[in-house]
């Protein structure tokens, strides 16, 4: 158990809908990272928040957004969903704001868009 | 454009033998490399890392070798054990964004340890 929790475990929805994925980092960790794992692309970095502020952006679509709250939990919002958004979404946390810090991954949320 | 490549989707090794997993990268700004291990229905877990100022790092049965001129790294597992069966991801990061670029992952190699 990494100490990072993600809810829900599974999510099934329809095209055009909007969903919110939630992540609670390990106690004491200030950074939260979001990654998408799809069959053809592997694990792709989406976005990082550090202590409530956006720190880095990767291959995140404009239809996706995230935020980190004062209690340091984070939410990833996916809107206007398409079939291709079906994937595993992982959250990771680390103590510092640098990607040189060890990242601890949650178990993931499996999103299926029908 | 894949900046981190793991060209072997799967690898089968006999228990007790050496497992060698390979990874190539293209981005010269990468200066820190990591290996993660992933079991089904779990998130990736950190295994071992290496900074670009070194060419080898060892931790128990796991050794990572870095060849900067070839932009190549490898993970050696000796001896291989049944619990090592998992998907192994190579990842990299660099200082271009002040170390805040997230990790760039390869697509993974599924290691199967045969009894």
HADDOCK unambig.tbl for C-alpha pairs under 7 A between the chains (distance, minus, plus):
assign (segid A and resid 41 and name CA) (segid B and resid 107 and name CA) 6.96 0.50 0.50
assign (segid A and resid 42 and name CA) (segid B and resid 106 and name CA) 6.73 0.50 0.50
assign (segid A and resid 42 and name CA) (segid B and resid 107 and name CA) 4.53 0.50 0.50
assign (segid A and resid 43 and name CA) (segid B and resid 105 and name CA) 5.82 0.50 0.50
assign (segid A and resid 43 and name CA) (segid B and resid 107 and name CA) 6.82 0.50 0.50
assign (segid A and resid 44 and name CA) (segid B and resid 104 and name CA) 6.78 0.50 0.50
assign (segid A and resid 44 and name CA) (segid B and resid 105 and name CA) 6.78 0.50 0.50
assign (segid A and resid 45 and name CA) (segid B and resid 102 and name CA) 6.01 0.50 0.50
assign (segid A and resid 45 and name CA) (segid B and resid 103 and name CA) 6.42 0.50 0.50
assign (segid A and resid 45 and name CA) (segid B and resid 104 and name CA) 6.74 0.50 0.50
assign (segid A and resid 55 and name CA) (segid B and resid 100 and name CA) 6.77 0.50 0.50
assign (segid A and resid 56 and name CA) (segid B and resid 100 and name CA) 5.89 0.50 0.50
assign (segid A and resid 56 and name CA) (segid B and resid 101 and name CA) 5.71 0.50 0.50
assign (segid A and resid 97 and name CA) (segid B and resid 100 and name CA) 6.63 0.50 0.50
assign (segid A and resid 98 and name CA) (segid B and resid 99 and name CA) 4.93 0.50 0.50
assign (segid A and resid 98 and name CA) (segid B and resid 100 and name CA) 4.83 0.50 0.50
assign (segid A and resid 99 and name CA) (segid B and resid 93 and name CA) 6.78 0.50 0.50
assign (segid A and resid 99 and name CA) (segid B and resid 99 and name CA) 5.32 0.50 0.50
assign (segid A and resid 99 and name CA) (segid B and resid 100 and name CA) 5.16 0.50 0.50
assign (segid A and resid 99 and name CA) (segid B and resid 101 and name CA) 6.50 0.50 0.50
assign (segid A and resid 99 and name CA) (segid B and resid 102 and name CA) 5.38 0.50 0.50
assign (segid A and resid 99 and name CA) (segid B and resid 103 and name CA) 6.68 0.50 0.50
assign (segid A and resid 100 and name CA) (segid B and resid 99 and name CA) 6.32 0.50 0.50
assign (segid A and resid 104 and name CA) (segid B and resid 45 and name CA) 6.71 0.50 0.50
assign (segid A and resid 105 and name CA) (segid B and resid 43 and name CA) 5.27 0.50 0.50
assign (segid A and resid 105 and name CA) (segid B and resid 44 and name CA) 5.95 0.50 0.50
assign (segid A and resid 105 and name CA) (segid B and resid 45 and name CA) 6.68 0.50 0.50
assign (segid A and resid 106 and name CA) (segid B and resid 43 and name CA) 5.33 0.50 0.50
assign (segid A and resid 107 and name CA) (segid B and resid 41 and name CA) 6.69 0.50 0.50
assign (segid A and resid 107 and name CA) (segid B and resid 42 and name CA) 4.62 0.50 0.50
assign (segid A and resid 107 and name CA) (segid B and resid 43 and name CA) 4.35 0.50 0.50
assign (segid A and resid 108 and name CA) (segid B and resid 43 and name CA) 6.22 0.50 0.50
